[in-house]
Amino acid sequence: MSGLRENWQLVLLAVILVVSGFVLVSPTMAPNPDASGTAAVGGVTNLQYGLDLAGGTRVRAPLVGLTAEGVELEGRSAREVEIAVAEQLDAADAADLTVRRTAESATVEVTAPEVTLTSFETALRAADIAPSEVREGVTETTRAETIRVLEQKINEAGLSGGTVQEVRTGTGEYFILIEIPDADTAEVRSLVETQGKVVVRAYHPTPDGYTERVVLEQGDFQSIGSAQEDARGGPFVPVTVTESAATRFEADMVETGLAVPGGTTCTYDADPQQTEACLLLVVDDTVTNSFGMSPGLAESLRAGTWSDNAVFQLQTRSIAEAQTVAINLRAGALPAQLDFSPISGGTISYISPDQGAEFRLLSLIAGVFAVLAVSGAIFARYREVRVAAPMLLTAMSELVILLGFAAGVGYPLDLAVIAGFIAVVGTGVDDLVIIADEILTEGGVESRRVFASRFRRAFWVIGVAAMTTIIAMAPLAVLSLGDLRGFAIFTIIGVLVGVLITRPAYGTILRNLLTTDR
């Protein structure tokens, strides 16, 4: 028992290594390929690979929008301001404008792509609004909501391992960075380039011609089923409408003439000016399908009984369209579109799986080379196995712990993380050399008391160095700087593992090997 107390550092290291090894290779810890946020899994281990090492698509683009800051509402409601500004803009309506109150004033944001900075400023003046500043870009709230919706879209589409984050350039511009392993460019672009606004409109004749009315919006659905295909009716998405929207929908169907006895037959595609009343499924202002009303559904709508079980089918022309509609309904509409134009800095790139496999091989070669280089330097420096061998084993144990941590938290490995691993090996061996040199100075040590004194001096030096490294890396770990963040995070974790676990364990090994008094 006393031996365990004296060597608790070694026991702790052994326990953590066993846990890390279990997390790294155990089948029970393997990530679920259908779970959100899971990247490409690395073969026999539970490691997950990011875009650099697995291949896939990377999108980096700003959001379309203009923001007026420092707006005084002067007693007007947010909705009144949105309508007033929209009336002055030909290329936007009230749905494209958002007014948000802040602690001191308010912001007015427009996300219609066709609105220019000049036209927006003119519209604000015409609406009697005098902002302190009008700038390109959207608010922080819109960026956060965009990230949430994009993450949901990626998950709903079954694209495992996709990540979405906000990055900021040195000039203060904000970009949305999307990385999806094992996905081609066309698949990703079709998913994220549109806002995904889904509405159902009633298209019906009036004395003055045909007109349209929005009868269901995305917020009116309380549950959305998966895309299905019926042999007779074709592809559709089953939805359940909220209680309040269901009552309103019944009234709209009666008023627009869709819920007439016998239902309606829609010929909108063939001749929109000669058709009976139709329901139009509209995605991003584009009619994706039109359909009439079945007699049974029309009867229940007229009787007011449909709202008791407000189940509805959004019919589409293809199963692919049905899947897109289901994804958009579940994830919600993007508050602003991504700007893919090169002028604004938008880019979309693709790394093939073969290239990702090549990067993995090169990363492995670089890691092996680093280990061999460190091993050679250690043995050339000390030429004593009992000092150098524990040093090398301790350094390698840090890599096992870091890999176990990455597998446990599901952090995808990329080139930046690999660089962090190599940096940890280098700084870790530096610290171990400091410990060995301090202890072996002046002809070595045999007394545990002397050993403890020299080890404390060495540990003080490496502790200060570790603190300096953590402080230097902290900004990179918390700021949105893309790949640099992974490098900083694993460098910090490696330094902490070294100071708290592996350095004390190495000191215990040296104490047992070099001292004679027990």
Stockholm file with secondary structure:
# STOCKHOLM 1.0

chainA/1-518         MSGLRENWQLVLLAVILVVSGFVLVSPTMAPNPDASGTAAVGGVTNLQYGLDLAGGTRVRAPLVGLTAEGVELEGRSAREVEIAVAEQLDAADAADLTVRRTAESATVEVTAPEVTLTSFETALRAADIAPSEVREGVTETTRAETIRVLEQKINEAGLSGGTVQEVRTGTGEYFILIEIPDADTAEVRSLVETQGKVVVRAYHPTPDGYTERVVLEQGDFQSIGSAQEDARGGPFVPVTVTESAATRFEADMVETGLAVPGGTTCTYDADPQQTEACLLLVVDDTVTNSFGMSPGLAESLRAGTWSDNAVFQLQTRSIAEAQTVAINLRAGALPAQLDFSPISGGTISYISPDQGAEFRLLSLIAGVFAVLAVSGAIFARYREVRVAAPMLLTAMSELVILLGFAAGVGYPLDLAVIAGFIAVVGTGVDDLVIIADEILTEGGVESRRVFASRFRRAFWVIGVAAMTTIIAMAPLAVLSLGDLRGFAIFTIIGVLVGVLITRPAYGTILRNLLTTDR
#=GR chainA/1-518 SS CHHHHHTHHHHHHHHHHHHHHHHHHCGGGCCCTTSTTCCEECTTSCCEECHHHHCEEEEEECBCCEEEEEECCTTCCHHHHHHHHHTTCTTCCGGGEEEEECSSSEEEEECCTTCCHHHHHHHHHHTTCCCSEEEESCCHHHHHHHHHHHHHHHHHTTCTTCEEEEEECTTSCEEEEEEEETCCHHHHHHHHSSCCCEEEEEEEEETTEEEEEEEECGGGEEEECCCEEETTTEEEEEEEECHHHHHHHHHHHHHHTSSCTTCBCCCTTTCTTSCCCEEEEEETTEEEEEECBCHHHHHHHHHTCGGGGCEEEEECSSHHHHHHHHHHHHHCCCSSCBCCCGGGTCEEEEECHHHHHHHHHHHHHHHHHHHHHHHHHHHHHHCCHHHHHHHHHHHHHHHHHHHHHHHHHTCCBCHHHHHHHHHHHHHHHHHHHHHHHHHHGGGCCCCHHHHHHHHHHHHHHHHHHHHHHHHHHHHHHHSCCTHHHHHHHHHHHHHHHIIIIIHHHHHHHHHHHHCCCC
#=GC SS_cons         CHHHHHTHHHHHHHHHHHHHHHHHHCGGGCCCTTSTTCCEECTTSCCEECHHHHCEEEEEECBCCEEEEEECCTTCCHHHHHHHHHTTCTTCCGGGEEEEECSSSEEEEECCTTCCHHHHHHHHHHTTCCCSEEEESCCHHHHHHHHHHHHHHHHHTTCTTCEEEEEECTTSCEEEEEEEETCCHHHHHHHHSSCCCEEEEEEEEETTEEEEEEEECGGGEEEECCCEEETTTEEEEEEEECHHHHHHHHHHHHHHTSSCTTCBCCCTTTCTTSCCCEEEEEETTEEEEEECBCHHHHHHHHHTCGGGGCEEEEECSSHHHHHHHHHHHHHCCCSSCBCCCGGGTCEEEEECHHHHHHHHHHHHHHHHHHHHHHHHHHHHHHCCHHHHHHHHHHHHHHHHHHHHHHHHHTCCBCHHHHHHHHHHHHHHHHHHHHHHHHHHGGGCCCCHHHHHHHHHHHHHHHHHHHHHHHHHHHHHHHSCCTHHHHHHHHHHHHHHHIIIIIHHHHHHHHHHHHCCCC
//
